[in-house]
Amino acid sequence: MTRFVQWSLIALVSVGCATGGAAGPTFEYQPANGPLRYSVASTDLVLVDTPMGLQESGDSVRATIAIAVGGGNEHGRELTATYEALTVRVIGGVSRSGDVEELLNRPLRGTLSPSGAIEITGEVPSTSLPFDARASLVDFLVPMPPDGNTAEPWPVSITVSTEDELTVTAVFEGTGRIMGDTVWNGRSAKVIRVDGDVTLSGGGQPAESPVPIEVSWTGSSTRIYVWDHMAGVMLASTATDDLSGPISLVGMDMSVEATAEGQRTIELVP
């Protein structure tokens, strides 16, 4: 099955991004003199309990993405993301290969809004693999404390729609909090942790399924961000998702139970 939680084109985050000013701590992305390069690694696995036993499928992604945050206007800050390296491996299911060369070194341009939404404009090349080039970009969205108030937890609500083999909507409801201070590669930073519940629903026909399917899953998600509060830069993040629920075979009055696990890490390349 395709990657089960693809934080894709638009993420609507119901928290504000407060500015602390260039001379002090800030909880808003700041313009950089040049692109910031990040290494991205993700693995998503789905286990399906079928009459023939457990079936495993999923994908593994490794990428290097250059992120450039520019000046701002009433719509937000300019954002450019470029995949400089990309490897996609399908795990289990029907073995597939595809060409990702069309995605490499082609800037994806858009806007990073103050409300925490990434909107990519223009055409995005597609591949024959279950991969959306925009999906990893949403993991760069750090749910910021509203008004820069780091003393209290704050609500985080994310609604994401994605389309590749499946058309899926994922809804996250949780809480963000500042966990404390840390040092990452010699840089002082704040640790932001977000915990919450996820519901995922949708359907489509993945390559390994002979008929269309519908999914209705629930579970939990934990995300940890390392935020340079002086430079306004995300230094690293990790995300863990655990979901479970039925997969219904459309037109066959049949369903099977599935569990899904996702792991994602992002690190700024020194």
BELLINJO-V919115 format. One record per residue. N is the residue number from 1. PHI is phi in degrees with one decimal (NA if undefined). Layout:
N&PHI, N&PHI
This chain:
1&NA, 2&-64.6, 3&-47.9, 4&-81.9, 5&-133.7, 6&-101.2, 7&-70.9, 8&-102.8, 9&-52.1, 10&-129.4, 11&-118.3, 12&-97.1, 13&-106.9, 14&-88.7, 15&-136.5, 16&-88.2, 17&-115.1, 18&-86.2, 19&-100.7, 20&-100.2, 21&93.2, 22&-66.0, 23&-87.4, 24&-139.0, 25&-58.3, 26&-136.4, 27&-119.3, 28&-143.1, 29&-57.7, 30&-110.7, 31&-60.2, 32&-113.0, 33&-70.1, 34&-157.0, 35&-61.5, 36&-101.7, 37&-99.6, 38&-123.1, 39&-94.0, 40&-125.1, 41&-137.0, 42&-143.4, 43&-137.5, 44&-126.4, 45&-125.9, 46&-125.2, 47&-108.9, 48&-113.4, 49&-88.7, 50&-100.3, 51&-59.9, 52&-95.1, 53&111.1, 54&-70.4, 55&-116.2, 56&-111.6, 57&-149.7, 58&157.6, 59&-155.0, 60&-128.8, 61&-125.3, 62&-128.2, 63&-151.7, 64&-118.4, 65&-123.7, 66&-95.9, 67&-113.4, 68&-119.5, 69&-106.3, 70&-104.3, 71&-71.0, 72&-113.7, 73&-144.7, 74&-66.2, 75&-93.3, 76&133.8, 77&-101.7, 78&-65.5, 79&-135.2, 80&-129.2, 81&-123.0, 82&-131.6, 83&-78.2, 84&-93.9, 85&-151.1, 86&-158.3, 87&-132.2, 88&-121.8, 89&-123.4, 90&-84.6, 91&-107.6, 92&66.6, 93&59.0, 94&-84.3, 95&-68.1, 96&-140.5, 97&-134.4, 98&-157.2, 99&-98.3, 100&-107.4, 101&-60.2, 102&-65.5, 103&-84.6, 104&-75.6, 105&58.2, 106&-112.9, 107&-60.1, 108&-102.9, 109&-109.3, 110&-170.9, 111&-134.2, 112&-104.9, 113&-83.5, 114&-60.7, 115&-80.8, 116&94.0, 117&-117.4, 118&-102.9, 119&-121.3, 120&-95.3, 121&-102.8, 122&87.0, 123&-77.7, 124&-113.4, 125&-59.2, 126&-109.7, 127&-127.5, 128&-82.9, 129&-94.8, 130&-76.7, 131&-143.3, 132&-107.4, 133&-61.4, 134&-89.4, 135&-61.0, 136&-66.6, 137&-65.3, 138&-69.3, 139&-68.9, 140&-84.7, 141&-79.2, 142&-96.5, 143&-65.9, 144&-88.5, 145&-67.6, 146&-62.4, 147&61.1, 148&69.3, 149&-80.7, 150&-92.6, 151&-81.2, 152&-121.0, 153&-63.3, 154&-137.1, 155&-74.6, 156&-127.1, 157&-130.1, 158&-128.8, 159&-122.4, 160&-129.9, 161&-117.0, 162&-138.6, 163&-136.4, 164&-143.4, 165&-74.4, 166&-118.2, 167&-99.7, 168&-133.7, 169&-120.0, 170&-116.6, 171&-121.0, 172&-112.2, 173&-129.0, 174&-159.5, 175&-136.7, 176&-106.4, 177&-155.6, 178&-84.4, 179&-90.0, 180&142.8, 181&-101.6, 182&-151.5, 183&-125.3, 184&-120.8, 185&49.3, 186&83.7, 187&-110.2, 188&-69.2, 189&-154.7, 190&-102.1, 191&-103.5, 192&-110.5, 193&-118.8, 194&-127.3, 195&-122.0, 196&-175.3, 197&-107.1, 198&-123.8, 199&-119.5, 200&-133.4, 201&-145.4, 202&159.3, 203&-171.1, 204&154.8, 205&-132.1, 206&-67.7, 207&-60.6, 208&-85.9, 209&-108.6, 210&-75.3, 211&-135.7, 212&-61.9, 213&-128.7, 214&-128.9, 215&-122.8, 216&-147.1, 217&-119.8, 218&-135.1, 219&173.4, 220&-127.6, 221&-144.2, 222&-129.7, 223&-130.7, 224&-125.8, 225&-119.3, 226&-107.3, 227&-116.8, 228&-77.6, 229&-81.7, 230&-94.5, 231&-95.3, 232&70.1, 233&-136.3, 234&-79.6, 235&-94.4, 236&-166.4, 237&-156.4, 238&-132.8, 239&-141.7, 240&-131.0, 241&-123.4, 242&-132.5, 243&-131.1, 244&-155.9, 245&156.6, 246&-84.0, 247&-114.8, 248&-99.1, 249&-90.3, 250&-65.4, 251&83.4, 252&-118.0, 253&48.8, 254&-146.0, 255&-142.7, 256&-131.1, 257&-89.3, 258&-140.0, 259&-124.4, 260&-133.7, 261&-130.6, 262&-131.2, 263&-131.2, 264&-138.1, 265&-133.8, 266&-133.3, 267&-138.4, 268&-67.8, 269&-78.3, 270&-60.2
